[in-house]
Amino acid sequence: MSSPDASTPSTAAPPMRRIAIASMTGTVIEFYDFFIYGTAAALVFNKVFFPELGAAAGTALALATFGVAFVARPFGSVLFGHFGDKLGRKRTLVTTLLLMGLSTLAIGLLPTTGTIGVIAPILLVVLRILQGLAVGGEWAGATLLTAENSPGKARGKYALFPQLGPSLAFALASATFLTTALTMSNEAFVAWGWRVPFIASVLLVAVGLYVRLAITETAAFRSRDKNVSTRMPVAEVLTTHPRRVLLGAGSTMAVFAFFYIGVTYLTSYGTQNLGLPRTTVLAMGIIGGLVFAGTTIAGAILSDRVGRRKMIIIGNASAVVAGIIAFPILDIATAWAFGLGLAVVLGVVGIAYGPQGAQLPELFPTHYRYTGAGMAYNLAGVLGGGIVPLIATALVASLGSSLAIGILLAGLSLVSLLCTLALPDTDAASITTSPEPAAA
């Protein structure tokens, strides 16, 4: 009997390319919608939704509304993970994309505090929560599209495609805001220009829906054991593999901390603390996003050769060093120093993030894989992405130095390294992707 990985490249590669592109397209769109909020929160939301608090307090509160989505993300992983494990990956992913698209459009059309008063920031938070729920259900499903369909020996290569979503989305979000900055005055940007990326994202969502509706369900989900029934996937995950959820989250925490310091906090830090022009910060954001994409590709492909766990160990160990050196470079306060520092912060992320697209799904059985992988990933998002940027703002405000942020990042990376060492290794045999035989 042939193994699940015995298919020849000539028959397996074309459908896998389509599946990989479909997973990446949807993930780029969802994270683009998610990130344009972060860029707007750093650049303008303090002025249009919290105008009476002043620049520092308004920015802190605007970034806090960004962090609200991270609290919602684990709930999104449970909610959409339930349906993804019960009804299938494809239908669930179409739902998350629609929820994200409509929430983002609503933010773009939302009246400001000056127009409708305190109800404006309240609605902003509600819409941000809906975005968090959508992204919470997105990552695991998009990753499973590739991980559950791909040949095991090439799973890292194919699972990197949805992992490219955050890096490409950040570069695209930076490019979008850079375009608005170059084509309109600062007054026009604050008045209405910031809305353009939110409203224009509807076009991207339409493309994403078209792509996702054209794909089929994953091979592993189709071939799952129908006699294994899981009424509550979240309950089974927490009773059978709570250690893997927690260690998986801890292993991924540093990735989130570095990434969201790079894509949200440093946007504000570069303009307000370092005094760099907004256009310079946004242009360097494009470069940083592309560097992140490059290291993500390298980390994922190498994981097929040297192992997922080993690459994630290398990534988290490198992050300890990167945390220490990044802010002294940034604080040189020139355009190119900012670009180099941002490249260090975002570049180190991809080394561990690339392999995690294959590793986290490989930790859990098929009938609750969507829920388990999503919970680990999004719990890491709360710990590393939701809390750390807020702590960073408070540290600089109280200590007057950014060095403490680097020490914080290095400490989190050490914790992630220890969690990775405690996880079991995974390999090509961890997921069976052979489809169920057709009925006679």
N, C-alpha and C positions, 0 to 999 in steps of 0.2 A: 504493500500500500504506500502510495506517495505521501510525503509530508506536506503540511500546509504551505511550506515555502518552496515547493518543488516546481511551481509554475515558472515557465520560461519568461525572460524579460520581454520577449516580443509580444506575448499575450497579456502580461500583467501591467506593463508600463503605461500604455495609453490610457486605460481607465483610471489608474492611480494618478496620472497627471491631472486628469479632469477633477478627480475627487480632491486632490491636494490644492488645486487652484480655487475650487469652490469653498473649501474650508478657509483658505487664506483670505479670499475676497470678503466673505462675511465677517471674519474677525477684524480685518482692517477697517471695515465700515463701522462696526460696533465700537471699537476702541477709538476711532476717529471721533465719533459722537461723544464718547466719554472724555476724551482729552481736550476737545475744544472748550469744554466746560472748565477744565483745569487751567488752560491758558487764559480764558476770559476771567476766571476768578482771580488769577494773579495780576492781570493787567487793568481790569475795568470794573469788576463787580463791586469793589469797595466804593466806587463813585456812584453807580446807578442803583444799587440795592441797599447800601449802608453808608449814605453820604454824610450823616451827622456824627460819625464815630471818629473821623480823622483817618489819615492814610494808614498808620500802623495798625490801629485797632480794626479798621474796616477791612484791611487785607487779611488779618488774622481770622476774622469772622467769615470772610469770603472763602478762605482756604478751609475753614471748618465745615462749610456747606459742601465743599468738595469731598471732605472726609466722611460726611454722612453716608455717601454711597458705599463706602467700604463696610459700614455696619450692616447695610442691606444686602451686600453680596453673599455672605454665607446663607442667608434666608433664601436668596435666589437660587443658590446651588441646591438647597434642600427641595424647594418648590419645583423647579424645573428638572432637577435630578430625578425626582419621583416620577414625573411624566416621561422623562427620557428613558428611564429604566423600565417603565411599564408599557409605554406606547411606542417608543422608538426615538432614535436620535434626530431624524430628519424633521418630523413634525414639530418637535420641541424647538429646534433651531430656527424654524420659520417664525414661531411665536416670539422668541426672544428678539429677533431682528425687528419685527413689527413694533414690539413694545419700546425698544430703544429708539427707533425712528420717530415714532409719534411723540415720545417724551422730549426728544431733542427739538423737534419742530415747535412744540409748545413753549419751550424755553426761549426760542428765537422770537416768538410772538408775545411773550409775557410783558405786560406793562411794568414800568419801573416804580420805585417807591414814591418818586415825585408825582406820579399819576394816580396811583390807587392806595398809597400809604402802606401800612404794615402788612397788609395782605400779600404784597408782592414778594417779600422775602419768604413768607410762609409757603406760598405756592412754589417758589423756587426750590425750597427744601423738599416738598412733596415730589416734584418732578425729578429731583436729583435721586430720591429714594427709588423711584421707578427705574431710572437709569441703572442704579446699583443692582436691582433685582434682575434686570435684563443681562447685564454683564456677568452677574453671578451664575446664571444659567448658560451663558454663551461658551465660555472657555472649554469646559469639559466636553460639551457636545461637539464643538468644532474639532477638538483634538481627537476625539473618538472616531470621527469620520475618517481620519487618516490612520490612526493607530490600529483600529479594528479592521481596516481593509488592507493594510500594507503587508507585504512579506516581512516576516519577523526580522530577518537579517538586514533589512533596509528600513526598519521602522523609524529609527532616528532621523534618517534622511527625509522621509515623507512627513513625519510628525513635526518637522521644523516649520512647515508651511503655515499652520495656524499660529506658531510661535513668532512668526514675522509680523503678525498683526499689530502688536503694540509699537514696535520700532517704526514700521512704515506709517502707521497712523500718526505717531508723534511728528515725524518729518512732514507728513501731509498737513497736519494741523498747524505746525509752525509756518509752513509755506503759505497756507491760507491767510493766517493773520498777518504775515509779512506783506502779502499782496494788498490787503486792506490798508496797512500802515503806509505803504508806498503810494497809494492811489487816493488817499483822502487825508484831510487834516486831523489832528488829534481831537479837535472839537467834534468833527463829524463822526469819528470812530467811537467816541464816548456816547454821542447822541443816538446813533443808529448803526454804525459800521460793524460793531461787534455782533450784531444779529445775523449778518450775511452768512457766516459759516454754519450757523445752526439751521437756518432755513434752506440753504443750498444742499445740506446733507440729505434732504429728501430724494434728490436725484441718485445719490449713491445707494440709498436704501432700496430704491426701485431696482437698481442693477443687482444688488445682493439677493433680493427676493427672486429675481429671474434665475439667477445661478443656482440658488438652493432648491427651488422647486424642480429643477431639472435633474437633480442627483437622486440616487436610490439609497435605501437603508443600508447600514453597514453589514458586512458579511458576518461578523461575530454576533451581532444582535439577531440576525436571521437564523443563525445556526445554534443559538443558545438552547439549552435543555428546557423544553416546554414543561417538564414535570417539576422544575424548580420554580416555585411561585413565591414571590416576595411582595406581600401586601404593603409593607412599609419599608422601602429600601433604607431610609435613614436609620430606622431602629436596628436593622440588621448590621449596617455598617458600624454603628456605635457599640453593638454588643459583640461583634466578631473581630473587628479590626480597629478599635479605638487608638491603639498605639501607632498604627500606620498613619492614621489621619493626623495625629498630633505631631509625629516625627516628620511626616511629609510637609506639614505646614511649617514646622520649625526649619526644615531644610530649605524651604522656598522663601522664608521671611526676609533674608538679606537681599534677595533679588528685588522684592517689592520696595524695600527701604531705599536702595540705591536708585531704582528707576523713578519712583515718585518724588524723591528729592530732586532728581534731574529734570523731570518734566513739569513740575509745578513750583516747588520752592525756589529753584535756581532761576526761573523766569522772573520771579519777583525780586530775588536777591541781586540779580544782575542789574536790573533797572533802578531799584530803590537804594540798595546798599553800596553797590559798586559805581553807580552813576553812569552806566553804559546806555547808549541809545536803544530804544525798543527794537528798532530794525536790526541792530547788531545782535541782540540776544536771540531774536527769532531766527536770524540767518544761521547762527551757531547751533540753534536747536535742530535745524535740518541736518547739519553735519553730524551732530551727536546721534540723531536717530539712525542715520546711515551706518555709523560706526557700530551701533548696537545691533543692527541687522547683520552686519558682517560677522561679528563674534557669535551671534546666534546660529548662523549657518555653520560656522566652524565647529562650535561646540556640539551641535546636533549630529553632524556627519562623523566627527571623531568618536562620538558615543557608540556608533555601530562597530567601531574597531577596538576601542579600549574599554568600553563599558560605560553605562549611564552613571553609576555611582562614582566611578573614578573621575569622570569629567566634572561632576557637580562638586566633588571634593576640591578639585583644582580651582574651580570657579570661586567657591566660598573662601578658600585660603588666599587667593589673589585679592579678594575683596577686602580682607583685613588690611593689606598693604595699601590698596587704593583709597580706603577710607582715611588713612593717615595723611596721604600726600595730596589728595584732591583739593582741599580748601586752601592750603598755602599757595598752590598754583593759581586758583581762582582769585585769591586776594591780591595778586599782582595788578589786577584791575585793568588790564588792557584787553582789547577785543580778542587777540589770538590766545592770550592766557586763559581767558574765559572759555574759548573754544576747546583748548587742550584739556582744561579741568573738566568740562562737561563731557568730553570724549572719554576721559578716564572713568568718570562716574557711570556713564551709560555703557561704555565698552566692556567693563568688567562684568556687567549684568549678563550679557549674552552667553558667556562661557558656561554658566550653570543653567541659564534659562532654556537654551536650545535643547539639551537632553531631557529636561523635565516634561516636555511634550510627550515623550515616550515613557518615561519612568513612572510618573504618577498614575497613568492608566494601568500600567503593568503591575501595580501593587494590589489591584482589587479584581475580584471575579466579575464576569460579564453581567450577571443579573443585578448588581448594584454598583457597577463601575462608574457610571455617570455621576451618581450621588457621592461615592467615596472620593474620587479624584477631584470633583468640584468642591467638596467640603474642605479638603486639604489645601487646595489652591486658594480658595477665598478666605479661609481662616488666616492664611499667611498674608493675604491682602489687608485684612483688618490690622494685624500686628505690625506689618512692615510699611504698608502704603497709607493706611488711614491715620495712624497715630504718629508716626515718625516725623512727617512734615510739620505737624502742629508742635511737637516737642522742639523741632529745629527752630521754629519762629520764636518760641519762648526762650530758648537758650541764648540766641543772639541778642534778644531784647534785654535779658537779665545780666548776661555776662559781657556783652559788648564784643564778643569774639566768636568767630566761626570755627575755631579749632575744636570746640566741644562737640560740634556736629560730626566732625571726622572721627573723633574718639567714639561717639555713639555708634556710627556706622561700622567701625572696626569691631566694636563689642558685639553688635548684632551678627556680624559675619562670623565671628568665633562661635556663637551659639548655633548658627546654621551649620557650620562645619561639624560640630559635635553631633547634631541631629542626623546629618547625612551619614556619619560614621556608624550610627546606631541602626540605620535602615538596612534591610536585606538588599542584596544585589538583585537586579532583574535582568532578563535576557530575552532572546528571540522567542523562546518557548512559553513566555508568560501569558501570551494572548493567542488563542487559536482563531484563525481568520478564515478557515475553510468553510464555504457556505453549506447550508443544509441541503441534502439531496432532494431533488424534486419528487413530489408524490407520484406514485404509479398511477 
